[in-house]
Amino acid sequence: MPGRVGWGNKAQQRQVDAIQTTLNRVAQVGRMAAVPISDLSASSDLMTRGAQVSFNVLSLQAVDSFVLLRNFSQDSGSAQAISTWTAASLKSTPQVYPVAVHYADADPAIAGQIACYWVKAVPVSNATSSNVFLSAPQEFDASEQPSALQITGDAPITQAYTPTTQPLTAVTGAGANQATIDIAAFQIQYPFSTTGSDVGDLISYNSGSITPLLDSTTYYVFFDDPTYAGGAQTYIADPNVADVTAGLHRQYLGTITTPAHGGGGTGGHGGGGGPCFTGNTRVITKGGAKAIAAIDLGEEVKSLAGWVRVTAKLEHWYEGPVQAMGFGEFVTPGHRMWEGAKWIPAKDIFPDSQHFVGRVHNLHCEGSDDFERCYRLLNGRVAHNVMKPPD
């Protein structure tokens, strides 16, 4: 190529320099053997809305951005972009590889589907079919995922939790109907770990208050913590008990009645929650039907896949709505049960609801999938295992 002295003016020189730079970049990208990522995966657990997609970036050289694509077939041509990470956003000083990238796909469209994910590397040069690199697809089976309503937070998902103390108190206000509910700092014991530990997380939450509220009124107090972050939360006092189970990752702290105007303070009671049964609910075991409260660790119960051992028992105090299953047996509204070849909340099967105060129970069964991690009731229903480990 001629030297710069052969060009007529500086503008022409700049144009040629820009063209040469672009050609150099295209050549660099053309030497990439494949999209520079590894360990593309998609998984779910009790803490995830939908799919948790992750991959490692191995190099940022000559890459402008990484794009996560998704569709419901192995045809990459129909995949749509759902998230983009620029190379600049992934850089650090000093640069350390691999760079871990995560994305929570909470789109209700994935429920009941086999989703496929790809990662596309877009080069710094203008993208063409010859210099855009696409990874192999990663499938994610969402056929047993929560319903679309559950993913968007319009219906409860399976979870269990137990506040270690009762944090609610209420006092009257200076004027009528200016009552306040105070929430003391507290902790919640969850049956799973956010860090992969075998021991469930004990998460701390800050104190708070709710005011003004009506005098002499019973309220149900809860909050939403979708990431199990703990700390400061927005606490809600609601006179409608049905709202306790109307949201995803909703934590129920209990019920409390505000005092009459000018009266003394009151205390809360209840709290905790999750999918459970009253202790008299009968479960099919190898030794015959047995009340769930009387089942022993190691005892075998009948699942959709055959006999499985009970490896843990969950029991806690609960005050709130329950669904009547007949024969004096009750289940909490959000407990998933097998119906019509899918898992659905108990409240969609048993419409009759009433208020319950007392201890409730559930089982953790061995197994590698939902068809093993479940147990049959004497009433013919199949109950999902609450303490499902992360995939």
C-alpha positions as CSV (number, residue, x, y, z in Angstrom):
1,M,0.0,0.0,0.0
2,P,1.4,3.5,-0.8
3,G,2.7,5.6,2.0
4,R,0.7,8.5,3.4
5,V,2.8,11.0,1.3
6,G,1.0,9.6,-1.8
7,W,-2.4,10.9,-0.8
8,G,-3.8,14.2,-1.7
9,N,-5.0,15.5,1.7
10,K,-5.4,14.5,5.4
11,A,-9.1,13.6,5.0
12,Q,-8.2,10.9,2.4
13,Q,-5.4,9.7,4.7
14,R,-8.0,9.3,7.6
15,Q,-10.4,7.4,5.4
16,V,-7.7,5.0,4.3
17,D,-6.5,4.5,7.9
18,A,-10.1,3.7,9.0
19,I,-10.5,1.2,6.2
20,Q,-7.2,-0.5,7.2
21,T,-8.2,-0.6,10.8
22,T,-11.5,-2.3,9.9
23,L,-9.8,-4.8,7.7
24,N,-7.4,-5.7,10.6
25,R,-10.3,-6.2,13.0
26,V,-12.1,-8.4,10.5
27,A,-9.0,-10.5,10.1
28,Q,-8.6,-10.8,13.9
29,V,-12.3,-11.9,14.3
30,G,-11.9,-14.3,11.4
31,R,-9.2,-16.2,13.4
32,M,-11.6,-17.0,16.2
33,A,-12.2,-20.7,16.0
34,A,-15.5,-20.6,17.9
35,V,-17.5,-18.3,20.2
36,P,-15.1,-17.7,23.2
37,I,-17.2,-19.1,26.0
38,S,-17.5,-22.3,28.0
39,D,-19.9,-24.0,30.4
40,L,-23.2,-22.7,29.0
41,S,-25.8,-24.1,31.3
42,A,-29.5,-23.6,32.3
43,S,-30.9,-24.7,35.6
44,S,-33.6,-24.0,38.2
45,D,-34.1,-24.2,41.9
46,L,-36.5,-22.9,44.6
47,M,-35.0,-19.4,44.3
48,T,-35.2,-19.0,40.6
49,R,-38.1,-17.6,38.6
50,G,-37.9,-19.7,35.4
51,A,-34.4,-20.6,34.2
52,Q,-31.0,-19.5,35.5
53,V,-28.7,-19.3,32.5
54,S,-24.9,-19.0,33.0
55,F,-21.7,-19.2,31.0
56,N,-18.1,-18.3,31.2
57,V,-16.4,-15.7,28.9
58,L,-12.9,-16.9,28.0
59,S,-11.7,-13.9,25.9
60,L,-12.9,-10.4,25.0
61,Q,-10.4,-9.9,22.2
62,A,-12.1,-8.5,19.1
63,V,-15.5,-9.0,20.6
64,D,-18.0,-6.1,20.8
65,S,-20.7,-8.0,22.7
66,F,-22.2,-11.3,23.7
67,V,-25.9,-11.9,23.0
68,L,-28.1,-14.6,24.7
69,L,-30.6,-16.0,22.4
70,R,-33.6,-18.3,23.1
71,N,-36.3,-20.3,21.3
72,F,-38.2,-23.5,21.7
73,S,-36.5,-25.6,19.0
74,Q,-33.0,-26.5,17.8
75,D,-33.3,-24.0,14.9
76,S,-31.0,-21.1,15.8
77,G,-32.4,-19.1,12.9
78,S,-35.7,-18.5,14.9
79,A,-33.9,-17.7,18.2
80,Q,-34.6,-14.3,19.6
81,A,-32.2,-12.1,21.7
82,I,-33.2,-11.8,25.3
83,S,-30.1,-10.2,26.8
84,T,-26.9,-8.5,25.7
85,W,-23.6,-7.9,27.5
86,T,-21.1,-5.5,25.9
87,A,-17.4,-6.3,26.1
88,A,-16.9,-3.0,28.0
89,S,-19.3,-4.1,30.7
90,L,-17.3,-7.3,31.3
91,K,-13.8,-5.7,31.5
92,S,-11.9,-5.4,34.7
93,T,-8.5,-4.2,35.8
94,P,-6.6,-6.4,35.8
95,Q,-8.6,-8.6,33.4
96,V,-9.2,-12.0,34.9
97,Y,-10.6,-15.0,32.9
98,P,-13.0,-16.7,32.9
99,V,-15.7,-14.0,33.4
100,A,-18.9,-15.5,34.9
101,V,-22.1,-14.3,33.3
102,H,-25.6,-15.0,34.6
103,Y,-29.1,-14.3,33.5
104,A,-32.5,-15.2,35.1
105,D,-35.0,-15.9,32.4
106,A,-38.4,-15.2,34.1
107,D,-40.4,-15.1,30.9
108,P,-43.7,-16.9,31.5
109,A,-43.4,-18.2,27.9
110,I,-40.9,-20.9,29.0
111,A,-43.4,-22.6,31.4
112,G,-44.2,-26.1,30.1
113,Q,-41.7,-25.8,27.2
114,I,-38.3,-27.2,26.2
115,A,-36.3,-23.9,25.9
116,C,-33.0,-23.7,23.9
117,Y,-30.4,-21.1,24.6
118,W,-27.4,-19.9,22.5
119,V,-24.7,-17.3,23.0
120,K,-23.7,-15.2,20.1
121,A,-20.4,-13.4,19.9
122,V,-20.6,-10.1,17.9
123,P,-17.2,-8.9,16.6
124,V,-16.0,-5.3,16.7
125,S,-16.3,-5.2,12.9
126,N,-19.6,-4.9,11.2
127,A,-21.5,-8.1,11.8
128,T,-21.9,-10.5,8.9
129,S,-22.9,-14.1,8.6
130,S,-19.2,-15.0,8.2
131,N,-17.9,-13.3,11.3
132,V,-20.7,-13.7,13.9
133,F,-20.0,-16.8,16.1
134,L,-22.7,-18.9,17.7
135,S,-22.4,-21.4,20.5
136,A,-24.0,-24.9,20.5
137,P,-27.5,-24.8,22.0
138,Q,-28.2,-25.6,25.7
139,E,-31.6,-27.1,26.4
140,F,-33.7,-26.4,29.5
141,D,-36.6,-28.6,30.3
142,A,-39.3,-26.3,31.8
143,S,-42.1,-28.8,31.4
144,E,-42.2,-29.2,35.2
145,Q,-41.6,-25.5,35.9
146,P,-44.2,-23.3,37.7
147,S,-47.1,-22.1,35.7
148,A,-46.9,-18.8,33.8
149,L,-49.0,-17.2,36.6
150,Q,-46.4,-18.4,39.2
151,I,-43.5,-17.1,37.2
152,T,-45.1,-13.6,36.9
153,G,-45.9,-13.6,40.6
154,D,-49.7,-13.9,40.3
155,A,-49.8,-17.3,42.0
156,P,-47.7,-18.9,44.8
157,I,-44.9,-21.3,44.1
158,T,-43.7,-24.1,46.3
159,Q,-41.6,-22.9,49.2
160,A,-41.4,-23.3,53.0
161,Y,-40.0,-21.0,55.6
162,T,-40.2,-20.6,59.4
163,P,-39.6,-17.2,61.2
164,T,-37.6,-18.1,64.4
165,T,-39.5,-15.5,66.5
166,Q,-42.9,-13.7,66.3
167,P,-41.9,-10.1,65.4
168,L,-45.4,-8.4,65.4
169,T,-46.8,-5.9,67.9
170,A,-49.5,-3.2,67.4
171,V,-50.3,0.1,69.2
172,T,-53.1,2.6,69.0
173,G,-52.4,6.0,67.5
174,A,-53.0,9.6,68.7
175,G,-56.2,9.7,66.7
176,A,-58.8,7.1,65.8
177,N,-57.8,4.7,63.0
178,Q,-54.1,5.7,63.2
179,A,-52.9,2.4,64.6
180,T,-49.3,1.1,63.9
181,I,-48.0,-2.4,63.5
182,D,-44.3,-2.7,64.4
183,I,-42.1,-5.5,63.1
184,A,-39.1,-6.2,65.2
185,A,-35.9,-7.5,63.5
186,F,-36.2,-11.2,62.9
187,Q,-34.7,-14.2,61.1
188,I,-36.3,-16.8,58.8
189,Q,-35.0,-20.3,58.4
190,Y,-35.3,-21.6,54.8
191,P,-35.1,-25.2,53.8
192,F,-32.5,-24.5,51.0
193,S,-29.2,-22.7,50.6
194,T,-28.5,-19.8,48.3
195,T,-24.8,-20.8,48.3
196,G,-25.0,-24.5,47.6
197,S,-24.5,-25.5,51.2
198,D,-26.3,-28.6,52.6
199,V,-27.7,-26.5,55.4
200,G,-30.6,-24.2,54.8
201,D,-30.0,-20.4,55.0
202,L,-30.9,-18.5,58.2
203,I,-31.6,-15.0,56.8
204,S,-31.9,-11.8,58.8
205,Y,-34.5,-9.1,58.2
206,N,-34.6,-5.5,59.4
207,S,-37.3,-4.0,61.7
208,G,-40.1,-1.9,60.2
209,S,-43.6,-0.5,60.8
210,I,-46.9,-0.1,59.0
211,T,-49.2,2.9,59.6
212,P,-51.8,4.3,59.6
213,L,-54.1,1.3,60.1
214,L,-57.7,0.8,61.3
215,D,-58.4,0.2,65.0
216,S,-59.7,-3.1,66.2
217,T,-59.0,-4.8,62.8
218,T,-57.3,-8.1,62.1
219,Y,-54.4,-7.9,59.6
220,Y,-52.3,-10.5,57.9
221,V,-48.7,-9.3,57.6
222,F,-46.3,-10.4,54.9
223,F,-43.6,-9.2,52.5
224,D,-42.0,-10.2,49.2
225,D,-38.3,-11.1,48.9
226,P,-37.8,-12.8,45.5
227,T,-34.0,-12.9,45.9
228,Y,-33.9,-14.0,49.6
229,A,-31.6,-11.0,50.2
230,G,-32.9,-10.2,53.7
231,G,-32.3,-6.8,55.2
232,A,-34.8,-4.0,54.7
233,Q,-38.2,-5.0,53.2
234,T,-41.6,-3.4,52.4
235,Y,-44.0,-4.9,55.0
236,I,-47.6,-5.2,54.1
237,A,-50.6,-5.4,56.4
238,D,-53.7,-6.8,54.6
239,P,-57.1,-7.7,56.1
240,N,-57.7,-10.2,53.2
241,V,-56.3,-13.6,54.2
242,A,-56.3,-14.7,50.5
243,D,-53.5,-12.2,49.7
244,V,-51.1,-14.2,51.9
245,T,-50.8,-16.8,49.2
246,A,-51.3,-14.5,46.2
247,G,-47.6,-13.7,45.4
248,L,-44.4,-15.5,44.4
249,H,-41.8,-15.7,47.2
250,R,-44.2,-14.2,49.7
251,Q,-43.2,-14.5,53.3
252,Y,-46.0,-14.6,55.9
253,L,-45.1,-13.2,59.3
254,G,-48.4,-13.8,61.0
255,T,-51.7,-12.2,62.0
256,I,-52.4,-9.4,64.5
257,T,-55.4,-7.4,65.6
258,T,-54.9,-3.7,66.2
259,P,-56.1,-2.5,69.6
260,A,-59.2,-0.3,70.1
261,H,-58.4,3.4,70.1
262,G,-56.9,4.3,73.4
263,G,-56.4,0.6,74.4
264,G,-53.2,-1.3,75.2
265,G,-50.9,-2.8,72.7
266,T,-51.4,-6.2,71.1
267,G,-49.1,-9.0,69.9
268,G,-49.0,-11.1,66.8
269,H,-49.2,-14.8,66.3
270,G,-48.7,-17.4,63.6
271,G,-46.4,-16.8,60.7
272,G,-44.2,-19.1,58.7
273,G,-45.6,-20.9,55.8
274,G,-45.1,-23.2,52.8
275,P,-46.8,-26.2,51.4
276,C,-47.8,-28.5,54.2
277,F,-50.6,-30.7,55.6
278,T,-52.4,-31.0,58.9
279,G,-50.9,-33.7,61.0
280,N,-53.8,-36.1,60.5
281,T,-53.4,-36.3,56.7
282,R,-52.9,-39.9,55.8
283,V,-50.0,-41.0,53.6
284,I,-49.5,-44.4,51.9
285,T,-46.5,-46.1,53.4
286,K,-45.2,-49.7,52.9
287,G,-46.7,-50.5,56.2
288,G,-50.1,-49.1,55.2
289,A,-51.8,-45.7,55.6
290,K,-50.2,-43.5,58.3
291,A,-50.8,-39.9,59.5
292,I,-48.1,-37.7,58.2
293,A,-47.2,-36.5,61.7
294,A,-46.4,-40.1,62.7
295,I,-44.2,-41.0,59.8
296,D,-40.6,-41.8,60.8
297,L,-37.3,-40.9,59.0
298,G,-36.2,-43.7,56.7
299,E,-39.8,-45.0,56.3
300,E,-40.8,-45.7,52.7
301,V,-43.7,-43.9,51.0
302,K,-45.3,-44.4,47.6
303,S,-44.2,-41.9,44.9
304,L,-45.1,-41.7,41.2
305,A,-42.0,-43.7,40.5
306,G,-42.4,-46.3,43.2
307,W,-41.2,-46.6,46.9
308,V,-38.9,-43.9,48.2
309,R,-37.4,-43.2,51.6
310,V,-38.3,-40.2,53.7
311,T,-35.0,-38.3,54.4
312,A,-36.3,-35.3,56.3
313,K,-39.5,-34.0,57.9
314,L,-40.7,-30.4,58.0
315,E,-42.9,-29.2,60.8
316,H,-43.8,-25.7,61.9
317,W,-46.5,-23.6,63.5
318,Y,-48.9,-22.0,60.9
319,E,-51.8,-19.7,61.0
320,G,-53.5,-18.9,57.8
321,P,-55.7,-20.3,55.1
322,V,-56.0,-24.1,54.3
323,Q,-57.9,-26.0,51.7
324,A,-60.3,-28.8,52.8
325,M,-59.5,-32.1,51.2
326,G,-62.2,-34.1,53.0
327,F,-62.1,-36.5,56.0
328,G,-61.0,-33.6,58.2
329,E,-57.7,-33.3,56.3
330,F,-56.3,-29.9,55.1
331,V,-53.5,-28.6,52.9
332,T,-52.0,-25.2,52.6
333,P,-53.1,-23.4,49.4
334,G,-49.8,-23.3,47.5
335,H,-48.8,-27.0,47.9
336,R,-48.3,-28.4,44.5
337,M,-50.2,-31.6,43.6
338,W,-50.2,-33.8,40.6
339,E,-53.3,-33.2,38.5
340,G,-53.9,-33.6,34.7
341,A,-50.2,-34.5,34.0
342,K,-48.8,-31.4,35.7
343,W,-48.2,-29.9,39.2
344,I,-50.8,-27.3,40.3
345,P,-51.5,-25.6,43.6
346,A,-53.9,-27.4,46.0
347,K,-56.2,-24.4,46.0
348,D,-57.0,-25.1,42.3
349,I,-58.1,-28.6,43.2
350,F,-59.8,-28.0,46.6
351,P,-61.8,-24.8,46.4
352,D,-63.2,-24.8,50.0
353,S,-60.9,-22.7,52.3
354,Q,-60.9,-22.0,56.0
355,H,-58.7,-20.4,58.7
356,F,-56.3,-22.8,60.5
357,V,-54.1,-22.4,63.6
358,G,-51.7,-25.2,64.5
359,R,-48.8,-27.3,63.4
360,V,-48.4,-28.4,59.8
361,H,-46.2,-31.1,58.3
362,N,-44.4,-32.1,55.1
363,L,-41.9,-34.7,53.9
364,H,-38.6,-34.6,52.1
365,C,-38.2,-37.7,49.9
366,E,-35.1,-39.1,48.2
367,G,-35.0,-39.0,44.4
368,S,-33.5,-37.3,41.4
369,D,-36.6,-35.8,39.9
370,D,-40.2,-34.7,40.7
371,F,-41.6,-38.2,40.0
372,E,-39.5,-39.6,42.8
373,R,-39.6,-36.6,45.1
374,C,-43.3,-36.9,45.9
375,Y,-45.7,-39.0,47.9
376,R,-49.2,-40.4,47.6
377,L,-52.0,-39.6,50.0
378,L,-54.7,-42.1,51.0
379,N,-57.2,-39.8,49.3
380,G,-55.6,-40.6,45.9
381,R,-53.7,-37.3,45.5
382,V,-49.9,-37.0,44.9
383,A,-48.1,-34.3,46.9
384,H,-44.9,-32.7,45.7
385,N,-41.8,-32.7,47.8
386,V,-41.3,-29.3,49.4
387,M,-37.5,-29.5,50.0
388,K,-36.5,-30.0,46.4
389,P,-32.7,-29.5,46.1
390,P,-31.2,-27.2,43.4
391,D,-30.8,-28.9,40.0
